[in-house]
Amino acid sequence: MRRTWHAARIVALICFVSLATGCGKRTGKVSGVITFEGKPVTSGSVMFAPPGEPPVTAEIEAGGKYTLAKVPYGLAQVAVVSPDPNPPGFDKLPPGVKHPSGKELPVGPRVEAKDWFPIPDDYASFTDSGLTFEVNQKEATFNIVLKDKKPPE
């Protein structure tokens, strides 16, 4: 009986310490605005890759805004991709594919064509983007400023 009581106290102490210090890895929320040459990037994704962890990804919203939740603490490499949201043929179904109802699917542009522009491909690579951010608090702001990497002609 005495051993059971002692074991129960140890288990209770372990649970208390776990709750007090927090279980698992510490994570933070990172948000901000992504711009290229002063203009907001209107679509695509932003990715943070902390060392030894899988990347955390968020969609880029209107005005270039993004929010990443549960980014592990530490220095993360950052990548930004912004493929054409309305590539040629985006509004057509592949040949032979029909909606189950037989009706034509309403497909429209996801982003106004006038608002989208390409960004350099280097920003899509964690190693080539040159972007990093230290996540070290519960909530942080990181405005990502992208510039043209080509030398002026």
Phi and psi in radians as a Rosetta constraint file:
Dihedral C 1 N 2 CA 2 C 2 CIRCULARHARMONIC -1.112 0.35
Dihedral N 2 CA 2 C 2 N 3 CIRCULARHARMONIC -0.698 0.35
Dihedral C 2 N 3 CA 3 C 3 CIRCULARHARMONIC -1.116 0.35
Dihedral N 3 CA 3 C 3 N 4 CIRCULARHARMONIC -0.720 0.35
Dihedral C 3 N 4 CA 4 C 4 CIRCULARHARMONIC -1.076 0.35
Dihedral N 4 CA 4 C 4 N 5 CIRCULARHARMONIC -0.754 0.35
Dihedral C 4 N 5 CA 5 C 5 CIRCULARHARMONIC -1.114 0.35
Dihedral N 5 CA 5 C 5 N 6 CIRCULARHARMONIC -0.733 0.35
Dihedral C 5 N 6 CA 6 C 6 CIRCULARHARMONIC -1.121 0.35
Dihedral N 6 CA 6 C 6 N 7 CIRCULARHARMONIC -0.760 0.35
Dihedral C 6 N 7 CA 7 C 7 CIRCULARHARMONIC -1.121 0.35
Dihedral N 7 CA 7 C 7 N 8 CIRCULARHARMONIC -0.697 0.35
Dihedral C 7 N 8 CA 8 C 8 CIRCULARHARMONIC -1.106 0.35
Dihedral N 8 CA 8 C 8 N 9 CIRCULARHARMONIC -0.674 0.35
Dihedral C 8 N 9 CA 9 C 9 CIRCULARHARMONIC -1.142 0.35
Dihedral N 9 CA 9 C 9 N 10 CIRCULARHARMONIC -0.701 0.35
Dihedral C 9 N 10 CA 10 C 10 CIRCULARHARMONIC -1.138 0.35
Dihedral N 10 CA 10 C 10 N 11 CIRCULARHARMONIC -0.781 0.35
Dihedral C 10 N 11 CA 11 C 11 CIRCULARHARMONIC -1.061 0.35
Dihedral N 11 CA 11 C 11 N 12 CIRCULARHARMONIC -0.758 0.35
Dihedral C 11 N 12 CA 12 C 12 CIRCULARHARMONIC -1.079 0.35
Dihedral N 12 CA 12 C 12 N 13 CIRCULARHARMONIC -0.716 0.35
Dihedral C 12 N 13 CA 13 C 13 CIRCULARHARMONIC -1.130 0.35
Dihedral N 13 CA 13 C 13 N 14 CIRCULARHARMONIC -0.740 0.35
Dihedral C 13 N 14 CA 14 C 14 CIRCULARHARMONIC -1.087 0.35
Dihedral N 14 CA 14 C 14 N 15 CIRCULARHARMONIC -0.767 0.35
Dihedral C 14 N 15 CA 15 C 15 CIRCULARHARMONIC -1.087 0.35
Dihedral N 15 CA 15 C 15 N 16 CIRCULARHARMONIC -0.755 0.35
Dihedral C 15 N 16 CA 16 C 16 CIRCULARHARMONIC -1.082 0.35
Dihedral N 16 CA 16 C 16 N 17 CIRCULARHARMONIC -0.802 0.35
Dihedral C 16 N 17 CA 17 C 17 CIRCULARHARMONIC -1.103 0.35
Dihedral N 17 CA 17 C 17 N 18 CIRCULARHARMONIC -0.711 0.35
Dihedral C 17 N 18 CA 18 C 18 CIRCULARHARMONIC -1.088 0.35
Dihedral N 18 CA 18 C 18 N 19 CIRCULARHARMONIC -0.771 0.35
Dihedral C 18 N 19 CA 19 C 19 CIRCULARHARMONIC -1.185 0.35
Dihedral N 19 CA 19 C 19 N 20 CIRCULARHARMONIC -0.679 0.35
Dihedral C 19 N 20 CA 20 C 20 CIRCULARHARMONIC -1.197 0.35
Dihedral N 20 CA 20 C 20 N 21 CIRCULARHARMONIC -0.650 0.35
Dihedral C 20 N 21 CA 21 C 21 CIRCULARHARMONIC -1.631 0.35
Dihedral N 21 CA 21 C 21 N 22 CIRCULARHARMONIC -0.210 0.35
Dihedral C 21 N 22 CA 22 C 22 CIRCULARHARMONIC 1.531 0.35
Dihedral N 22 CA 22 C 22 N 23 CIRCULARHARMONIC 2.365 0.35
Dihedral C 22 N 23 CA 23 C 23 CIRCULARHARMONIC -1.628 0.35
Dihedral N 23 CA 23 C 23 N 24 CIRCULARHARMONIC 2.593 0.35
Dihedral C 23 N 24 CA 24 C 24 CIRCULARHARMONIC 1.331 0.35
Dihedral N 24 CA 24 C 24 N 25 CIRCULARHARMONIC -2.976 0.35
Dihedral C 24 N 25 CA 25 C 25 CIRCULARHARMONIC -1.390 0.35
Dihedral N 25 CA 25 C 25 N 26 CIRCULARHARMONIC 2.605 0.35
Dihedral C 25 N 26 CA 26 C 26 CIRCULARHARMONIC -1.380 0.35
Dihedral N 26 CA 26 C 26 N 27 CIRCULARHARMONIC 2.414 0.35
Dihedral C 26 N 27 CA 27 C 27 CIRCULARHARMONIC -2.317 0.35
Dihedral N 27 CA 27 C 27 N 28 CIRCULARHARMONIC 2.790 0.35
Dihedral C 27 N 28 CA 28 C 28 CIRCULARHARMONIC -2.348 0.35
Dihedral N 28 CA 28 C 28 N 29 CIRCULARHARMONIC 2.921 0.35
Dihedral C 28 N 29 CA 29 C 29 CIRCULARHARMONIC -1.842 0.35
Dihedral N 29 CA 29 C 29 N 30 CIRCULARHARMONIC 2.243 0.35
Dihedral C 29 N 30 CA 30 C 30 CIRCULARHARMONIC -2.096 0.35
Dihedral N 30 CA 30 C 30 N 31 CIRCULARHARMONIC 2.295 0.35
Dihedral C 30 N 31 CA 31 C 31 CIRCULARHARMONIC -2.457 0.35
Dihedral N 31 CA 31 C 31 N 32 CIRCULARHARMONIC 2.858 0.35
Dihedral C 31 N 32 CA 32 C 32 CIRCULARHARMONIC 2.995 0.35
Dihedral N 32 CA 32 C 32 N 33 CIRCULARHARMONIC -2.842 0.35
Dihedral C 32 N 33 CA 33 C 33 CIRCULARHARMONIC -2.207 0.35
Dihedral N 33 CA 33 C 33 N 34 CIRCULARHARMONIC 2.403 0.35
Dihedral C 33 N 34 CA 34 C 34 CIRCULARHARMONIC -1.865 0.35
Dihedral N 34 CA 34 C 34 N 35 CIRCULARHARMONIC 2.189 0.35
Dihedral C 34 N 35 CA 35 C 35 CIRCULARHARMONIC -2.212 0.35
Dihedral N 35 CA 35 C 35 N 36 CIRCULARHARMONIC 2.674 0.35
Dihedral C 35 N 36 CA 36 C 36 CIRCULARHARMONIC -2.227 0.35
Dihedral N 36 CA 36 C 36 N 37 CIRCULARHARMONIC 2.083 0.35
Dihedral C 36 N 37 CA 37 C 37 CIRCULARHARMONIC 0.896 0.35
Dihedral N 37 CA 37 C 37 N 38 CIRCULARHARMONIC 0.688 0.35
Dihedral C 37 N 38 CA 38 C 38 CIRCULARHARMONIC 1.511 0.35
Dihedral N 38 CA 38 C 38 N 39 CIRCULARHARMONIC -0.128 0.35
Dihedral C 38 N 39 CA 39 C 39 CIRCULARHARMONIC -1.860 0.35
Dihedral N 39 CA 39 C 39 N 40 CIRCULARHARMONIC 2.440 0.35
Dihedral C 39 N 40 CA 40 C 40 CIRCULARHARMONIC -1.139 0.35
Dihedral N 40 CA 40 C 40 N 41 CIRCULARHARMONIC 2.384 0.35
Dihedral C 40 N 41 CA 41 C 41 CIRCULARHARMONIC -1.375 0.35
Dihedral N 41 CA 41 C 41 N 42 CIRCULARHARMONIC 2.107 0.35
Dihedral C 41 N 42 CA 42 C 42 CIRCULARHARMONIC -1.634 0.35
Dihedral N 42 CA 42 C 42 N 43 CIRCULARHARMONIC -0.186 0.35
Dihedral C 42 N 43 CA 43 C 43 CIRCULARHARMONIC -2.739 0.35
Dihedral N 43 CA 43 C 43 N 44 CIRCULARHARMONIC 2.888 0.35
Dihedral C 43 N 44 CA 44 C 44 CIRCULARHARMONIC 2.095 0.35
Dihedral N 44 CA 44 C 44 N 45 CIRCULARHARMONIC -2.699 0.35
Dihedral C 44 N 45 CA 45 C 45 CIRCULARHARMONIC -2.435 0.35
Dihedral N 45 CA 45 C 45 N 46 CIRCULARHARMONIC 2.675 0.35
Dihedral C 45 N 46 CA 46 C 46 CIRCULARHARMONIC -2.100 0.35
Dihedral N 46 CA 46 C 46 N 47 CIRCULARHARMONIC 2.446 0.35
Dihedral C 46 N 47 CA 47 C 47 CIRCULARHARMONIC -2.293 0.35
Dihedral N 47 CA 47 C 47 N 48 CIRCULARHARMONIC 2.374 0.35
Dihedral C 47 N 48 CA 48 C 48 CIRCULARHARMONIC -1.977 0.35
Dihedral N 48 CA 48 C 48 N 49 CIRCULARHARMONIC 2.270 0.35
Dihedral C 48 N 49 CA 49 C 49 CIRCULARHARMONIC -2.110 0.35
Dihedral N 49 CA 49 C 49 N 50 CIRCULARHARMONIC 1.653 0.35
Dihedral C 49 N 50 CA 50 C 50 CIRCULARHARMONIC -1.234 0.35
Dihedral N 50 CA 50 C 50 N 51 CIRCULARHARMONIC 2.661 0.35
Dihedral C 50 N 51 CA 51 C 51 CIRCULARHARMONIC -1.037 0.35
Dihedral N 51 CA 51 C 51 N 52 CIRCULARHARMONIC 2.297 0.35
Dihedral C 51 N 52 CA 52 C 52 CIRCULARHARMONIC 1.252 0.35
Dihedral N 52 CA 52 C 52 N 53 CIRCULARHARMONIC 0.196 0.35
Dihedral C 52 N 53 CA 53 C 53 CIRCULARHARMONIC -2.191 0.35
Dihedral N 53 CA 53 C 53 N 54 CIRCULARHARMONIC 2.690 0.35
Dihedral C 53 N 54 CA 54 C 54 CIRCULARHARMONIC -1.209 0.35
Dihedral N 54 CA 54 C 54 N 55 CIRCULARHARMONIC 2.635 0.35
Dihedral C 54 N 55 CA 55 C 55 CIRCULARHARMONIC -1.090 0.35
Dihedral N 55 CA 55 C 55 N 56 CIRCULARHARMONIC 2.610 0.35
Dihedral C 55 N 56 CA 56 C 56 CIRCULARHARMONIC -1.889 0.35
Dihedral N 56 CA 56 C 56 N 57 CIRCULARHARMONIC 2.258 0.35
Dihedral C 56 N 57 CA 57 C 57 CIRCULARHARMONIC -2.143 0.35
Dihedral N 57 CA 57 C 57 N 58 CIRCULARHARMONIC 2.555 0.35
Dihedral C 57 N 58 CA 58 C 58 CIRCULARHARMONIC -2.466 0.35
Dihedral N 58 CA 58 C 58 N 59 CIRCULARHARMONIC 2.639 0.35
Dihedral C 58 N 59 CA 59 C 59 CIRCULARHARMONIC -1.351 0.35
Dihedral N 59 CA 59 C 59 N 60 CIRCULARHARMONIC 2.560 0.35
Dihedral C 59 N 60 CA 60 C 60 CIRCULARHARMONIC -1.486 0.35
Dihedral N 60 CA 60 C 60 N 61 CIRCULARHARMONIC 2.244 0.35
Dihedral C 60 N 61 CA 61 C 61 CIRCULARHARMONIC -1.775 0.35
Dihedral N 61 CA 61 C 61 N 62 CIRCULARHARMONIC -3.135 0.35
Dihedral C 61 N 62 CA 62 C 62 CIRCULARHARMONIC -0.919 0.35
Dihedral N 62 CA 62 C 62 N 63 CIRCULARHARMONIC 2.467 0.35
Dihedral C 62 N 63 CA 63 C 63 CIRCULARHARMONIC 1.337 0.35
Dihedral N 63 CA 63 C 63 N 64 CIRCULARHARMONIC 0.133 0.35
Dihedral C 63 N 64 CA 64 C 64 CIRCULARHARMONIC 1.441 0.35
Dihedral N 64 CA 64 C 64 N 65 CIRCULARHARMONIC 0.151 0.35
Dihedral C 64 N 65 CA 65 C 65 CIRCULARHARMONIC -1.345 0.35
Dihedral N 65 CA 65 C 65 N 66 CIRCULARHARMONIC 2.580 0.35
Dihedral C 65 N 66 CA 66 C 66 CIRCULARHARMONIC -2.582 0.35
Dihedral N 66 CA 66 C 66 N 67 CIRCULARHARMONIC 2.733 0.35
Dihedral C 66 N 67 CA 67 C 67 CIRCULARHARMONIC -2.507 0.35
Dihedral N 67 CA 67 C 67 N 68 CIRCULARHARMONIC 2.172 0.35
Dihedral C 67 N 68 CA 68 C 68 CIRCULARHARMONIC -1.918 0.35
Dihedral N 68 CA 68 C 68 N 69 CIRCULARHARMONIC 2.256 0.35
Dihedral C 68 N 69 CA 69 C 69 CIRCULARHARMONIC -1.848 0.35
Dihedral N 69 CA 69 C 69 N 70 CIRCULARHARMONIC 2.663 0.35
Dihedral C 69 N 70 CA 70 C 70 CIRCULARHARMONIC 0.997 0.35
Dihedral N 70 CA 70 C 70 N 71 CIRCULARHARMONIC 0.843 0.35
Dihedral C 70 N 71 CA 71 C 71 CIRCULARHARMONIC -1.518 0.35
Dihedral N 71 CA 71 C 71 N 72 CIRCULARHARMONIC 2.112 0.35
Dihedral C 71 N 72 CA 72 C 72 CIRCULARHARMONIC -1.036 0.35
Dihedral N 72 CA 72 C 72 N 73 CIRCULARHARMONIC 2.495 0.35
Dihedral C 72 N 73 CA 73 C 73 CIRCULARHARMONIC -1.028 0.35
Dihedral N 73 CA 73 C 73 N 74 CIRCULARHARMONIC 2.562 0.35
Dihedral C 73 N 74 CA 74 C 74 CIRCULARHARMONIC 2.256 0.35
Dihedral N 74 CA 74 C 74 N 75 CIRCULARHARMONIC 3.100 0.35
Dihedral C 74 N 75 CA 75 C 75 CIRCULARHARMONIC -1.403 0.35
Dihedral N 75 CA 75 C 75 N 76 CIRCULARHARMONIC 2.029 0.35
Dihedral C 75 N 76 CA 76 C 76 CIRCULARHARMONIC -1.841 0.35
Dihedral N 76 CA 76 C 76 N 77 CIRCULARHARMONIC 2.433 0.35
Dihedral C 76 N 77 CA 77 C 77 CIRCULARHARMONIC -1.419 0.35
Dihedral N 77 CA 77 C 77 N 78 CIRCULARHARMONIC 2.565 0.35
Dihedral C 77 N 78 CA 78 C 78 CIRCULARHARMONIC -2.160 0.35
Dihedral N 78 CA 78 C 78 N 79 CIRCULARHARMONIC 2.433 0.35
Dihedral C 78 N 79 CA 79 C 79 CIRCULARHARMONIC -2.338 0.35
Dihedral N 79 CA 79 C 79 N 80 CIRCULARHARMONIC 2.601 0.35
Dihedral C 79 N 80 CA 80 C 80 CIRCULARHARMONIC -2.294 0.35
Dihedral N 80 CA 80 C 80 N 81 CIRCULARHARMONIC 2.267 0.35
Dihedral C 80 N 81 CA 81 C 81 CIRCULARHARMONIC -2.146 0.35
Dihedral N 81 CA 81 C 81 N 82 CIRCULARHARMONIC 2.464 0.35
Dihedral C 81 N 82 CA 82 C 82 CIRCULARHARMONIC -2.523 0.35
Dihedral N 82 CA 82 C 82 N 83 CIRCULARHARMONIC 1.292 0.35
Dihedral C 82 N 83 CA 83 C 83 CIRCULARHARMONIC -1.239 0.35
Dihedral N 83 CA 83 C 83 N 84 CIRCULARHARMONIC 2.796 0.35
Dihedral C 83 N 84 CA 84 C 84 CIRCULARHARMONIC -0.982 0.35
Dihedral N 84 CA 84 C 84 N 85 CIRCULARHARMONIC 2.059 0.35
Dihedral C 84 N 85 CA 85 C 85 CIRCULARHARMONIC -1.300 0.35
Dihedral N 85 CA 85 C 85 N 86 CIRCULARHARMONIC -0.255 0.35
Dihedral C 85 N 86 CA 86 C 86 CIRCULARHARMONIC -2.260 0.35
Dihedral N 86 CA 86 C 86 N 87 CIRCULARHARMONIC 1.102 0.35
Dihedral C 86 N 87 CA 87 C 87 CIRCULARHARMONIC -1.146 0.35
Dihedral N 87 CA 87 C 87 N 88 CIRCULARHARMONIC 2.788 0.35
Dihedral C 87 N 88 CA 88 C 88 CIRCULARHARMONIC -0.917 0.35
Dihedral N 88 CA 88 C 88 N 89 CIRCULARHARMONIC 2.310 0.35
Dihedral C 88 N 89 CA 89 C 89 CIRCULARHARMONIC 1.494 0.35
Dihedral N 89 CA 89 C 89 N 90 CIRCULARHARMONIC 0.063 0.35
Dihedral C 89 N 90 CA 90 C 90 CIRCULARHARMONIC -1.096 0.35
Dihedral N 90 CA 90 C 90 N 91 CIRCULARHARMONIC -0.441 0.35
Dihedral C 90 N 91 CA 91 C 91 CIRCULARHARMONIC -1.614 0.35
Dihedral N 91 CA 91 C 91 N 92 CIRCULARHARMONIC 0.137 0.35
Dihedral C 91 N 92 CA 92 C 92 CIRCULARHARMONIC -2.102 0.35
Dihedral N 92 CA 92 C 92 N 93 CIRCULARHARMONIC 2.460 0.35
Dihedral C 92 N 93 CA 93 C 93 CIRCULARHARMONIC -1.346 0.35
Dihedral N 93 CA 93 C 93 N 94 CIRCULARHARMONIC 2.612 0.35
Dihedral C 93 N 94 CA 94 C 94 CIRCULARHARMONIC -1.035 0.35
Dihedral N 94 CA 94 C 94 N 95 CIRCULARHARMONIC 2.639 0.35
Dihedral C 94 N 95 CA 95 C 95 CIRCULARHARMONIC -0.935 0.35
Dihedral N 95 CA 95 C 95 N 96 CIRCULARHARMONIC 2.363 0.35
Dihedral C 95 N 96 CA 96 C 96 CIRCULARHARMONIC 1.487 0.35
Dihedral N 96 CA 96 C 96 N 97 CIRCULARHARMONIC -0.093 0.35
Dihedral C 96 N 97 CA 97 C 97 CIRCULARHARMONIC -1.722 0.35
Dihedral N 97 CA 97 C 97 N 98 CIRCULARHARMONIC 2.210 0.35
Dihedral C 97 N 98 CA 98 C 98 CIRCULARHARMONIC -2.257 0.35
Dihedral N 98 CA 98 C 98 N 99 CIRCULARHARMONIC 2.664 0.35
Dihedral C 98 N 99 CA 99 C 99 CIRCULARHARMONIC -1.154 0.35
Dihedral N 99 CA 99 C 99 N 100 CIRCULARHARMONIC 2.510 0.35
Dihedral C 99 N 100 CA 100 C 100 CIRCULARHARMONIC -0.938 0.35
Dihedral N 100 CA 100 C 100 N 101 CIRCULARHARMONIC -0.510 0.35
Dihedral C 100 N 101 CA 101 C 101 CIRCULARHARMONIC -1.362 0.35
Dihedral N 101 CA 101 C 101 N 102 CIRCULARHARMONIC -0.194 0.35
Dihedral C 101 N 102 CA 102 C 102 CIRCULARHARMONIC 1.488 0.35
Dihedral N 102 CA 102 C 102 N 103 CIRCULARHARMONIC -0.113 0.35
Dihedral C 102 N 103 CA 103 C 103 CIRCULARHARMONIC -1.463 0.35
Dihedral N 103 CA 103 C 103 N 104 CIRCULARHARMONIC 2.729 0.35
Dihedral C 103 N 104 CA 104 C 104 CIRCULARHARMONIC -1.283 0.35
Dihedral N 104 CA 104 C 104 N 105 CIRCULARHARMONIC 2.385 0.35
Dihedral C 104 N 105 CA 105 C 105 CIRCULARHARMONIC -1.358 0.35
Dihedral N 105 CA 105 C 105 N 106 CIRCULARHARMONIC 2.314 0.35
Dihedral C 105 N 106 CA 106 C 106 CIRCULARHARMONIC -1.348 0.35
Dihedral N 106 CA 106 C 106 N 107 CIRCULARHARMONIC 1.979 0.35
Dihedral C 106 N 107 CA 107 C 107 CIRCULARHARMONIC -2.157 0.35
Dihedral N 107 CA 107 C 107 N 108 CIRCULARHARMONIC 2.221 0.35
Dihedral C 107 N 108 CA 108 C 108 CIRCULARHARMONIC -2.317 0.35
Dihedral N 108 CA 108 C 108 N 109 CIRCULARHARMONIC 3.034 0.35
Dihedral C 108 N 109 CA 109 C 109 CIRCULARHARMONIC -1.113 0.35
Dihedral N 109 CA 109 C 109 N 110 CIRCULARHARMONIC 2.399 0.35
Dihedral C 109 N 110 CA 110 C 110 CIRCULARHARMONIC -1.391 0.35
Dihedral N 110 CA 110 C 110 N 111 CIRCULARHARMONIC -0.525 0.35
Dihedral C 110 N 111 CA 111 C 111 CIRCULARHARMONIC -2.367 0.35
Dihedral N 111 CA 111 C 111 N 112 CIRCULARHARMONIC 2.387 0.35
Dihedral C 111 N 112 CA 112 C 112 CIRCULARHARMONIC -0.997 0.35
Dihedral N 112 CA 112 C 112 N 113 CIRCULARHARMONIC 2.259 0.35
Dihedral C 112 N 113 CA 113 C 113 CIRCULARHARMONIC -0.973 0.35
Dihedral N 113 CA 113 C 113 N 114 CIRCULARHARMONIC -0.611 0.35
Dihedral C 113 N 114 CA 114 C 114 CIRCULARHARMONIC -1.183 0.35
Dihedral N 114 CA 114 C 114 N 115 CIRCULARHARMONIC -0.377 0.35
Dihedral C 114 N 115 CA 115 C 115 CIRCULARHARMONIC -1.558 0.35
Dihedral N 115 CA 115 C 115 N 116 CIRCULARHARMONIC -0.315 0.35
Dihedral C 115 N 116 CA 116 C 116 CIRCULARHARMONIC -1.660 0.35
Dihedral N 116 CA 116 C 116 N 117 CIRCULARHARMONIC 2.546 0.35
Dihedral C 116 N 117 CA 117 C 117 CIRCULARHARMONIC -2.618 0.35
Dihedral N 117 CA 117 C 117 N 118 CIRCULARHARMONIC 2.651 0.35
Dihedral C 117 N 118 CA 118 C 118 CIRCULARHARMONIC -1.299 0.35
Dihedral N 118 CA 118 C 118 N 119 CIRCULARHARMONIC 2.646 0.35
Dihedral C 118 N 119 CA 119 C 119 CIRCULARHARMONIC -2.041 0.35
Dihedral N 119 CA 119 C 119 N 120 CIRCULARHARMONIC 2.759 0.35
Dihedral C 119 N 120 CA 120 C 120 CIRCULARHARMONIC -0.990 0.35
Dihedral N 120 CA 120 C 120 N 121 CIRCULARHARMONIC 2.431 0.35
Dihedral C 120 N 121 CA 121 C 121 CIRCULARHARMONIC -1.050 0.35
Dihedral N 121 CA 121 C 121 N 122 CIRCULARHARMONIC -0.446 0.35
Dihedral C 121 N 122 CA 122 C 122 CIRCULARHARMONIC -0.987 0.35
Dihedral N 122 CA 122 C 122 N 123 CIRCULARHARMONIC -0.554 0.35
Dihedral C 122 N 123 CA 123 C 123 CIRCULARHARMONIC -1.217 0.35
Dihedral N 123 CA 123 C 123 N 124 CIRCULARHARMONIC -0.255 0.35
Dihedral C 123 N 124 CA 124 C 124 CIRCULARHARMONIC -1.418 0.35
Dihedral N 124 CA 124 C 124 N 125 CIRCULARHARMONIC -0.130 0.35
Dihedral C 124 N 125 CA 125 C 125 CIRCULARHARMONIC -1.908 0.35
Dihedral N 125 CA 125 C 125 N 126 CIRCULARHARMONIC 2.290 0.35
Dihedral C 125 N 126 CA 126 C 126 CIRCULARHARMONIC -1.051 0.35
Dihedral N 126 CA 126 C 126 N 127 CIRCULARHARMONIC -0.654 0.35
Dihedral C 126 N 127 CA 127 C 127 CIRCULARHARMONIC -1.433 0.35
Dihedral N 127 CA 127 C 127 N 128 CIRCULARHARMONIC -0.509 0.35
Dihedral C 127 N 128 CA 128 C 128 CIRCULARHARMONIC -1.672 0.35
Dihedral N 128 CA 128 C 128 N 129 CIRCULARHARMONIC -0.258 0.35
Dihedral C 128 N 129 CA 129 C 129 CIRCULARHARMONIC -1.198 0.35
Dihedral N 129 CA 129 C 129 N 130 CIRCULARHARMONIC -0.565 0.35
Dihedral C 129 N 130 CA 130 C 130 CIRCULARHARMONIC 1.325 0.35
Dihedral N 130 CA 130 C 130 N 131 CIRCULARHARMONIC 0.180 0.35
Dihedral C 130 N 131 CA 131 C 131 CIRCULARHARMONIC -1.789 0.35
Dihedral N 131 CA 131 C 131 N 132 CIRCULARHARMONIC 2.294 0.35
Dihedral C 131 N 132 CA 132 C 132 CIRCULARHARMONIC -2.458 0.35
Dihedral N 132 CA 132 C 132 N 133 CIRCULARHARMONIC 2.762 0.35
Dihedral C 132 N 133 CA 133 C 133 CIRCULARHARMONIC -2.632 0.35
Dihedral N 133 CA 133 C 133 N 134 CIRCULARHARMONIC 2.335 0.35
Dihedral C 133 N 134 CA 134 C 134 CIRCULARHARMONIC -1.566 0.35
Dihedral N 134 CA 134 C 134 N 135 CIRCULARHARMONIC 1.959 0.35
Dihedral C 134 N 135 CA 135 C 135 CIRCULARHARMONIC -1.573 0.35
Dihedral N 135 CA 135 C 135 N 136 CIRCULARHARMONIC 1.997 0.35
Dihedral C 135 N 136 CA 136 C 136 CIRCULARHARMONIC -2.515 0.35
Dihedral N 136 CA 136 C 136 N 137 CIRCULARHARMONIC 0.325 0.35
Dihedral C 136 N 137 CA 137 C 137 CIRCULARHARMONIC -2.661 0.35
Dihedral N 137 CA 137 C 137 N 138 CIRCULARHARMONIC 2.896 0.35
Dihedral C 137 N 138 CA 138 C 138 CIRCULARHARMONIC -1.089 0.35
Dihedral N 138 CA 138 C 138 N 139 CIRCULARHARMONIC -0.656 0.35
Dihedral C 138 N 139 CA 139 C 139 CIRCULARHARMONIC -2.407 0.35
Dihedral N 139 CA 139 C 139 N 140 CIRCULARHARMONIC 2.306 0.35
Dihedral C 139 N 140 CA 140 C 140 CIRCULARHARMONIC -2.480 0.35
Dihedral N 140 CA 140 C 140 N 141 CIRCULARHARMONIC 2.702 0.35
Dihedral C 140 N 141 CA 141 C 141 CIRCULARHARMONIC -1.954 0.35
Dihedral N 141 CA 141 C 141 N 142 CIRCULARHARMONIC 2.282 0.35
Dihedral C 141 N 142 CA 142 C 142 CIRCULARHARMONIC -2.376 0.35
Dihedral N 142 CA 142 C 142 N 143 CIRCULARHARMONIC 1.723 0.35
Dihedral C 142 N 143 CA 143 C 143 CIRCULARHARMONIC -1.420 0.35
Dihedral N 143 CA 143 C 143 N 144 CIRCULARHARMONIC 2.101 0.35
Dihedral C 143 N 144 CA 144 C 144 CIRCULARHARMONIC -1.656 0.35
Dihedral N 144 CA 144 C 144 N 145 CIRCULARHARMONIC 1.991 0.35
Dihedral C 144 N 145 CA 145 C 145 CIRCULARHARMONIC -1.831 0.35
Dihedral N 145 CA 145 C 145 N 146 CIRCULARHARMONIC 1.934 0.35
Dihedral C 145 N 146 CA 146 C 146 CIRCULARHARMONIC -1.728 0.35
Dihedral N 146 CA 146 C 146 N 147 CIRCULARHARMONIC 2.496 0.35
Dihedral C 146 N 147 CA 147 C 147 CIRCULARHARMONIC -2.261 0.35
Dihedral N 147 CA 147 C 147 N 148 CIRCULARHARMONIC 2.720 0.35
Dihedral C 147 N 148 CA 148 C 148 CIRCULARHARMONIC -1.175 0.35
Dihedral N 148 CA 148 C 148 N 149 CIRCULARHARMONIC 2.237 0.35
Dihedral C 148 N 149 CA 149 C 149 CIRCULARHARMONIC -1.603 0.35
Dihedral N 149 CA 149 C 149 N 150 CIRCULARHARMONIC -0.109 0.35
Dihedral C 149 N 150 CA 150 C 150 CIRCULARHARMONIC -1.289 0.35
Dihedral N 150 CA 150 C 150 N 151 CIRCULARHARMONIC 2.424 0.35
Dihedral C 150 N 151 CA 151 C 151 CIRCULARHARMONIC -1.198 0.35
Dihedral N 151 CA 151 C 151 N 152 CIRCULARHARMONIC 2.509 0.35
Dihedral C 151 N 152 CA 152 C 152 CIRCULARHARMONIC -1.082 0.35
Dihedral N 152 CA 152 C 152 N 153 CIRCULARHARMONIC 2.511 0.35
